[in-house]
Amino acid sequence: MNLLGRSVPDLILMDINLKGEINGIETAKMIKKRIHIPVIYLTSHSDDETLARAKETYPEGFITKPFNDNDLKVAIELALASNMIR
């Protein structure tokens, strides 16, 4: 979280399953409390519970693994475009 204060990215690609004590959804919640940055989740988990928890962070995208390059490109372009409007 300290790096976020020094350099703010245009977009975050977040895996829902992260090593450590908190997962990607919790990490996204903490980031979005500080600053609005579009988040796209990349995950192999698309069960109803995971999707419901992810929706609480209002992500700009949710891509399930395995994904193809075009799906990722489209999601990134749309998230960046919608963020420019805000």
Residue pairs with C-beta under 8 A, 6 or more apart in sequence:
1 30
1 31
1 34
4 31
4 34
4 35
8 35
8 37
9 37
10 37
10 38
10 80
10 83
11 37
11 38
11 39
11 40
11 60
11 76
11 79
11 80
11 83
12 28
12 31
12 37
12 38
12 39
12 40
13 40
13 42
13 76
14 24
14 27
14 28
14 39
14 40
14 41
14 42
15 24
15 41
15 42
15 43
16 23
16 24
16 25
16 41
16 42
16 43
16 45
16 50
16 54
17 23
17 24
17 43
17 44
17 45
18 24
18 27
22 30
24 41
24 43
25 41
25 53
25 54
25 56
25 57
28 39
28 41
28 57
28 59
29 56
29 57
31 37
31 39
32 39
32 57
32 58
36 83
36 86
38 59
38 60
38 61
38 79
38 80
38 82
38 83
39 57
39 59
39 60
39 61
40 59
40 60
40 61
40 62
40 63
40 75
40 76
40 79
41 54
41 59
41 61
41 62
41 63
42 63
42 65
42 67
42 72
43 50
43 54
43 62
43 63
43 64
43 65
44 64
44 65
45 64
46 62
46 64
51 62
54 62
60 75
60 78
60 79
60 82
60 83
61 75
61 76
61 78
61 79
63 71
63 72
63 75
